[in-house]
Amino acid sequence: MTQSAVIDELMTLVDPGKVLTDPASLEAYGKDWTKHYPPAPSAIVFPKSIEQVQAVVLWANRHKVALVPSGGRTGLSGGAVAAHGEVVVAFDYMSQILAFNEFDRTVVCQPGVITRQLQQFAEDQGLYYPVDFASSGSSQIGGNIGTNAGGIKVIRYGMTRNWVAGLKVVTGKGELLELNKDLIKNATGYDLRQLFIGAEGTLGFVVEATMRLDRAPRNLTAMVLGTPDFDAIMPVLHAFQGKLDLTAFEFFSDKGLAKILARGDVPAPFETECPFYALLEFEASTEEVANQALATFEHCVEQGWVLDGVMSQSETQLKNLWKLREYLSETISHWTPYKNDISVTVSKVPAFLRDIDAIVAEHYPDYEVVWYGHIGDGNLHLNILKPDAMSKDDFFASCAKVNKWVFEIVERYNGSISAEHGVGMTKRDYLGYSRSADEIACMKAIKAVFDPNGIMNPGKIFAPE
């Protein structure tokens, strides 16, 4: 059968007009936020039901066609890139919130539900969905589950996997599995639900998810603190954690702040210029809690750990302080940054950052480096900015050399080469720095069970053999 005939058959499996092959659609749906790989899918298919997803997967098995899942395409590891003629399965038309259970505090979502849509739905019920990050306005729940998305609230609420009560998935064989059935306690053997969380669509597609909600936080308050060096950030974290239940603890460098302020739409937190900044958030549910935060701030100033600081006094000021951190990724994207999303245990962060900073400074003295991240959970974002006069290809080729050195440090510290963005294509060749050969062999064996024909997002997580 010719490729044209195969695609014609695909068109019969979904609603009319829901298979696209025009160049603009192939370009738009064949990529994510990574800029390393030119998209080259053969078609984009938009299923509208679980039955249609199953039909597409069975069709792909019959014709040995590779499938790539597509959500909001906000990933930074190439997990949603179709670079080798794959068919992209986009979940834009499976975007409904199907049910809400106020007693169990659960919401049944289709995979195309936007993260902020779920957050707003929870807010409308007087509840809270706490997984949050800069791309929440465009990322989809299916993609969040596929990468086990983290974000800015992990220190208090954990990763996406902490909020998935149950899943319906279509495996690489086309089977429909209902996993965990929304139970809190379930001691009946393997929790297959957890295998699909973080699997990046390599085992199958999430077609429905039951997400847990929490009580809404009360009077969220943020502080931005300037520190004399990076080492001071850790005792500040320790001091505040000893007194308050933090919902977030972020950091960014002076170079990152300069990029934000240059936008002209975000005010500086205070006049004092500092090498590093910490942003922390907590619930000021009583005046006593707010006073405790101020007392802890004064203690940190007395110890020389903090040079200056500010605490939000209104919802508007809270949002403005958060913009200093949340706008960073979007702002520096104009410099086509080389990114690394890495993590270690929190206590090792200062030494870990120093070692990596030294490597980058030695080999890339002329490149501008912006550090930021979720310091409260040990997750650092290294961003090397492309010089204006340098081509993208030359820049990425140059930066690729640093990967080995950076990941050798990650391995030495027993860290992760990908804290929250997945492995995808950009990290697959380096998986061995975080996973043993035996672990990788087990992971490949699991994939073979669910996807024996290797059609589900091939070339992601594992390097081609």
GIJO-V658089 format. One record per pair of residues at least 24 apart in sequence whose ideal C-beta (glycine too) atoms are under 7 Angstrom apart, sorted by the first residue. I is the first residue (numbers start at 1). J is the second residue. D is the distance in whole Angstrom. If there is no record, write none. Layout:
# GIJO-V658089
i->I j->J d->D
i->I j->J d->D
This chain:
# GIJO-V658089
i->3 j->42 d->7
i->6 j->63 d->5
i->6 j->65 d->7
i->7 j->43 d->5
i->9 j->59 d->7
i->10 j->43 d->7
i->10 j->45 d->6
i->10 j->59 d->6
i->13 j->52 d->6
i->13 j->55 d->4
i->13 j->56 d->6
i->13 j->59 d->6
i->14 j->45 d->6
i->14 j->46 d->7
i->14 j->47 d->6
i->14 j->48 d->7
i->14 j->52 d->5
i->15 j->48 d->6
i->18 j->45 d->7
i->18 j->46 d->4
i->19 j->43 d->6
i->19 j->45 d->5
i->20 j->44 d->5
i->29 j->70 d->5
i->29 j->88 d->5
i->29 j->90 d->6
i->30 j->81 d->7
i->30 j->82 d->4
i->30 j->88 d->6
i->31 j->73 d->7
i->31 j->81 d->5
i->32 j->73 d->4
i->32 j->74 d->7
i->32 j->75 d->4
i->32 j->78 d->7
i->32 j->79 d->7
i->32 j->80 d->4
i->32 j->81 d->6
i->33 j->73 d->7
i->33 j->74 d->6
i->33 j->75 d->6
i->33 j->76 d->5
i->34 j->76 d->6
i->34 j->77 d->7
i->34 j->78 d->5
i->34 j->81 d->7
i->34 j->426 d->6
i->35 j->336 d->6
i->35 j->392 d->7
i->36 j->78 d->6
i->36 j->396 d->6
i->36 j->426 d->6
i->37 j->78 d->6
i->37 j->81 d->5
i->37 j->83 d->5
i->37 j->425 d->6
i->38 j->83 d->7
i->39 j->81 d->6
i->39 j->82 d->6
i->39 j->83 d->6
i->40 j->82 d->7
i->40 j->83 d->5
i->40 j->84 d->7
i->40 j->85 d->6
i->41 j->82 d->4
i->41 j->85 d->7
i->41 j->86 d->5
i->41 j->87 d->6
i->41 j->88 d->5
i->42 j->85 d->5
i->42 j->86 d->7
i->42 j->87 d->6
i->43 j->87 d->5
i->44 j->88 d->5
i->44 j->90 d->6
i->45 j->87 d->6
i->45 j->89 d->6
i->46 j->90 d->5
i->46 j->92 d->6
i->46 j->93 d->5
i->47 j->89 d->7
i->47 j->94 d->7
i->48 j->93 d->5
i->48 j->94 d->6
i->50 j->168 d->7
i->50 j->176 d->7
i->50 j->207 d->5
i->50 j->208 d->7
i->53 j->170 d->5
i->53 j->205 d->6
i->53 j->207 d->5
i->54 j->170 d->5
i->54 j->174 d->5
i->54 j->176 d->6
i->56 j->89 d->6
i->57 j->170 d->6
i->57 j->172 d->7
i->57 j->174 d->4
i->58 j->174 d->4
i->60 j->87 d->7
i->60 j->455 d->5
i->61 j->173 d->7
i->61 j->174 d->6
i->61 j->453 d->5
i->61 j->455 d->6
i->64 j->453 d->6
i->64 j->455 d->7
i->65 j->455 d->7
i->66 j->455 d->5
i->66 j->458 d->5
i->67 j->455 d->6
i->67 j->456 d->6
i->67 j->457 d->7
i->68 j->457 d->5
i->69 j->142 d->7
i->69 j->146 d->7
i->69 j->201 d->4
i->69 j->205 d->6
i->69 j->457 d->6
i->71 j->111 d->7
i->71 j->112 d->7
i->71 j->139 d->7
i->71 j->140 d->4
i->71 j->142 d->5
i->71 j->143 d->3
i->72 j->135 d->7
i->72 j->138 d->4
i->72 j->139 d->4
i->72 j->140 d->5
i->72 j->143 d->6
i->74 j->135 d->4
i->74 j->138 d->6
i->74 j->139 d->5
i->75 j->143 d->7
i->75 j->147 d->6
i->75 j->421 d->6
i->75 j->422 d->6
i->75 j->424 d->6
i->76 j->339 d->6
i->76 j->341 d->7
i->76 j->421 d->5
i->77 j->418 d->6
i->77 j->421 d->5
i->77 j->422 d->5
i->77 j->423 d->6
i->77 j->424 d->3
i->77 j->425 d->7
i->77 j->426 d->5
i->77 j->427 d->6
i->78 j->424 d->4
i->78 j->425 d->3
i->78 j->426 d->5
i->79 j->147 d->7
i->79 j->200 d->5
i->79 j->422 d->5
i->79 j->424 d->4
i->79 j->460 d->5
i->81 j->425 d->6
i->89 j->205 d->7
i->91 j->140 d->6
i->91 j->142 d->6
i->97 j->121 d->6
i->100 j->125 d->7
i->104 j->182 d->7
i->105 j->212 d->6
i->105 j->213 d->4
i->106 j->165 d->5
i->106 j->182 d->6
i->106 j->210 d->5
i->106 j->211 d->7
i->106 j->212 d->6
i->106 j->213 d->7
i->107 j->211 d->5
i->107 j->213 d->6
i->108 j->208 d->7
i->108 j->210 d->5
i->109 j->141 d->5
i->109 j->209 d->5
i->109 j->211 d->6
i->110 j->208 d->6
i->111 j->140 d->6
i->111 j->141 d->6
i->111 j->142 d->3
i->111 j->206 d->5
i->111 j->207 d->6
i->111 j->209 d->7
i->112 j->140 d->5
i->112 j->142 d->7
i->113 j->140 d->6
i->113 j->141 d->5
i->114 j->138 d->7
i->114 j->140 d->6
i->115 j->139 d->5
i->115 j->141 d->6
i->115 j->144 d->6
i->118 j->211 d->6
i->122 j->213 d->5
i->126 j->216 d->6
i->127 j->213 d->4
i->127 j->214 d->7
i->127 j->215 d->7
i->127 j->216 d->6
i->128 j->213 d->6
i->128 j->214 d->5
i->128 j->215 d->6
i->128 j->216 d->5
i->128 j->217 d->6
i->129 j->211 d->7
i->129 j->213 d->6
i->130 j->157 d->4
i->130 j->214 d->6
i->131 j->157 d->7
i->131 j->160 d->5
i->131 j->163 d->6
i->134 j->326 d->5
i->134 j->329 d->5
i->134 j->330 d->7
i->141 j->209 d->6
i->141 j->211 d->7
i->142 j->206 d->5
i->145 j->197 d->5
i->145 j->206 d->5
i->145 j->209 d->6
i->146 j->199 d->7
i->146 j->200 d->5
i->146 j->201 d->5
i->146 j->206 d->7
i->147 j->198 d->7
i->147 j->200 d->6
i->147 j->421 d->6
i->147 j->422 d->4
i->148 j->197 d->5
i->148 j->198 d->4
i->149 j->420 d->6
i->150 j->374 d->7
i->150 j->379 d->7
i->150 j->419 d->7
i->150 j->420 d->4
i->152 j->248 d->5
i->152 j->250 d->6
i->152 j->374 d->6
i->153 j->247 d->6
i->153 j->248 d->6
i->154 j->374 d->6
i->154 j->377 d->4
i->155 j->246 d->6
i->155 j->248 d->6
i->155 j->249 d->6
i->155 j->376 d->4
i->155 j->377 d->5
i->156 j->246 d->6
i->156 j->247 d->4
i->160 j->197 d->7
i->161 j->194 d->6
i->161 j->197 d->4
i->161 j->198 d->7
i->163 j->211 d->5
i->163 j->212 d->5
i->164 j->193 d->6
i->164 j->197 d->6
i->164 j->209 d->6
i->164 j->211 d->6
i->165 j->210 d->4
i->165 j->211 d->7
i->165 j->212 d->5
i->166 j->193 d->7
i->166 j->210 d->4
i->167 j->193 d->5
i->167 j->196 d->6
i->167 j->206 d->6
i->167 j->209 d->5
i->168 j->207 d->5
i->168 j->208 d->4
i->169 j->196 d->5
i->169 j->204 d->5
i->169 j->205 d->6
i->169 j->206 d->6
i->169 j->207 d->6
i->170 j->204 d->5
i->170 j->205 d->5
i->170 j->207 d->5
i->171 j->203 d->7
i->171 j->204 d->4
i->171 j->450 d->5
i->171 j->451 d->7
i->172 j->203 d->6
i->172 j->204 d->5
i->172 j->450 d->5
i->172 j->451 d->3
i->172 j->452 d->7
i->172 j->453 d->7
i->172 j->455 d->6
i->172 j->456 d->4
i->173 j->450 d->7
i->173 j->452 d->7
i->182 j->210 d->5
i->195 j->446 d->7
i->200 j->422 d->5
i->200 j->423 d->7
i->200 j->424 d->7
i->200 j->457 d->6
i->200 j->460 d->5
i->200 j->461 d->6
i->201 j->456 d->6
i->201 j->457 d->4
i->202 j->447 d->6
i->202 j->451 d->7
i->202 j->456 d->5
i->202 j->457 d->5
i->202 j->460 d->6
i->202 j->461 d->6
i->203 j->447 d->6
i->203 j->450 d->4
i->203 j->451 d->6
i->203 j->456 d->6
i->204 j->450 d->6
i->204 j->451 d->7
i->204 j->456 d->6
i->217 j->247 d->6
i->217 j->283 d->5
i->218 j->283 d->5
i->218 j->285 d->4
i->219 j->283 d->6
i->219 j->284 d->5
i->219 j->285 d->6
i->220 j->247 d->7
i->220 j->281 d->6
i->220 j->283 d->6
i->220 j->318 d->6
i->221 j->281 d->7
i->221 j->282 d->6
i->221 j->284 d->4
i->221 j->290 d->7
i->221 j->311 d->6
i->221 j->312 d->5
i->221 j->318 d->7
i->222 j->279 d->6
i->222 j->280 d->7
i->222 j->281 d->5
i->222 j->312 d->5
i->222 j->318 d->5
i->222 j->321 d->5
i->222 j->322 d->6
i->223 j->280 d->5
i->223 j->293 d->7
i->223 j->297 d->7
i->223 j->309 d->6
i->223 j->310 d->7
i->223 j->311 d->5
i->224 j->269 d->4
i->224 j->277 d->6
i->224 j->279 d->5
i->224 j->309 d->6
i->224 j->310 d->6
i->224 j->321 d->5
i->224 j->324 d->6
i->225 j->277 d->7
i->225 j->278 d->5
i->225 j->306 d->5
i->225 j->309 d->4
i->226 j->272 d->6
i->226 j->274 d->3
i->226 j->277 d->5
i->226 j->306 d->7
i->226 j->307 d->5
i->226 j->308 d->5
i->226 j->309 d->7
i->227 j->274 d->6
i->227 j->276 d->5
i->227 j->278 d->6
i->227 j->305 d->6
i->227 j->306 d->6
i->227 j->307 d->7
i->228 j->274 d->7
i->228 j->275 d->7
i->228 j->304 d->7
i->228 j->307 d->6
i->229 j->275 d->6
i->229 j->276 d->7
i->230 j->276 d->5
i->230 j->350 d->6
i->230 j->353 d->6
i->231 j->350 d->5
i->232 j->305 d->4
i->233 j->276 d->6
i->233 j->278 d->5
i->233 j->375 d->6
i->234 j->349 d->7
i->234 j->350 d->6
i->235 j->303 d->7
i->235 j->305 d->5
i->236 j->278 d->6
i->236 j->300 d->5
i->236 j->305 d->5
i->236 j->306 d->6
i->237 j->375 d->7
i->237 j->376 d->6
i->239 j->296 d->6
i->239 j->299 d->6
i->239 j->300 d->6
i->240 j->280 d->6
i->240 j->296 d->6
i->243 j->292 d->5
i->243 j->296 d->5
i->244 j->282 d->5
i->244 j->289 d->7
i->244 j->292 d->7
i->244 j->293 d->6
i->245 j->282 d->6
i->245 j->283 d->7
i->246 j->280 d->6
i->246 j->281 d->7
i->246 j->282 d->5
i->246 j->376 d->7
i->247 j->281 d->5
i->247 j->282 d->6
i->247 j->283 d->7
i->248 j->280 d->7
i->248 j->281 d->4
i->248 j->376 d->7
i->249 j->278 d->7
i->249 j->280 d->5
i->249 j->375 d->6
i->249 j->376 d->3
i->250 j->279 d->4
i->250 j->325 d->5
i->250 j->374 d->6
i->250 j->375 d->6
i->251 j->276 d->6
i->251 j->277 d->7
i->251 j->278 d->5
i->251 j->372 d->6
i->251 j->373 d->6
i->251 j->375 d->4
i->252 j->277 d->6
i->252 j->324 d->7
i->252 j->325 d->6
i->252 j->328 d->6
i->252 j->372 d->4
i->253 j->370 d->6
i->253 j->371 d->5
i->253 j->372 d->7
i->255 j->368 d->6
i->255 j->370 d->5
i->256 j->328 d->5
i->256 j->370 d->5
i->256 j->372 d->5
i->257 j->324 d->6
i->259 j->331 d->5
i->259 j->332 d->6
i->259 j->370 d->7
i->260 j->324 d->6
i->260 j->327 d->6
i->260 j->328 d->6
i->260 j->331 d->6
i->263 j->331 d->6
i->266 j->320 d->6
i->266 j->323 d->5
i->266 j->324 d->6
i->266 j->327 d->7
i->267 j->320 d->6
i->269 j->310 d->5
i->269 j->321 d->6
i->269 j->324 d->6
i->270 j->308 d->5
i->270 j->310 d->5
i->272 j->307 d->5
i->272 j->308 d->4
i->274 j->307 d->5
i->274 j->308 d->7
i->279 j->321 d->6
i->279 j->324 d->7
i->279 j->325 d->5
i->325 j->372 d->7
i->328 j->372 d->5
i->332 j->370 d->6
i->332 j->383 d->6
i->332 j->385 d->6
i->335 j->385 d->4
i->335 j->386 d->5
i->336 j->386 d->4
i->336 j->392 d->6
i->336 j->395 d->7
i->337 j->383 d->4
i->337 j->384 d->6
i->337 j->385 d->5
i->337 j->386 d->7
i->338 j->384 d->4
i->338 j->395 d->7
i->338 j->396 d->6
i->338 j->399 d->4
i->339 j->381 d->7
i->339 j->383 d->6
i->340 j->382 d->4
i->340 j->406 d->6
i->341 j->381 d->6
i->341 j->418 d->6
i->341 j->419 d->5
i->341 j->420 d->6
i->341 j->421 d->5
i->342 j->380 d->6
i->342 j->382 d->7
i->342 j->410 d->5
i->342 j->415 d->6
i->342 j->416 d->7
i->342 j->417 d->6
i->342 j->419 d->6
i->343 j->378 d->5
i->343 j->379 d->4
i->343 j->380 d->7
i->343 j->415 d->6
i->343 j->416 d->5
i->343 j->419 d->4
i->344 j->378 d->5
i->344 j->413 d->5
i->344 j->415 d->4
i->345 j->378 d->6
i->346 j->377 d->7
i->346 j->378 d->5
i->348 j->413 d->5
i->349 j->375 d->6
i->349 j->378 d->6
i->352 j->409 d->7
i->352 j->413 d->5
i->352 j->415 d->7
i->353 j->380 d->6
i->355 j->409 d->5
i->356 j->382 d->7
i->356 j->406 d->6
i->356 j->409 d->6
i->359 j->402 d->7
i->359 j->405 d->5
i->359 j->406 d->7
i->360 j->384 d->7
i->360 j->402 d->6
i->363 j->402 d->6
i->364 j->402 d->7
i->379 j->419 d->4
i->379 j->420 d->6
i->403 j->430 d->6
i->407 j->433 d->4
i->410 j->434 d->7
i->423 j->460 d->7
i->423 j->461 d->4
i->424 j->460 d->5
i->425 j->459 d->6
i->425 j->460 d->6
i->428 j->460 d->7
i->428 j->461 d->6
i->428 j->462 d->6
i->428 j->463 d->5
i->429 j->463 d->5
i->431 j->461 d->7
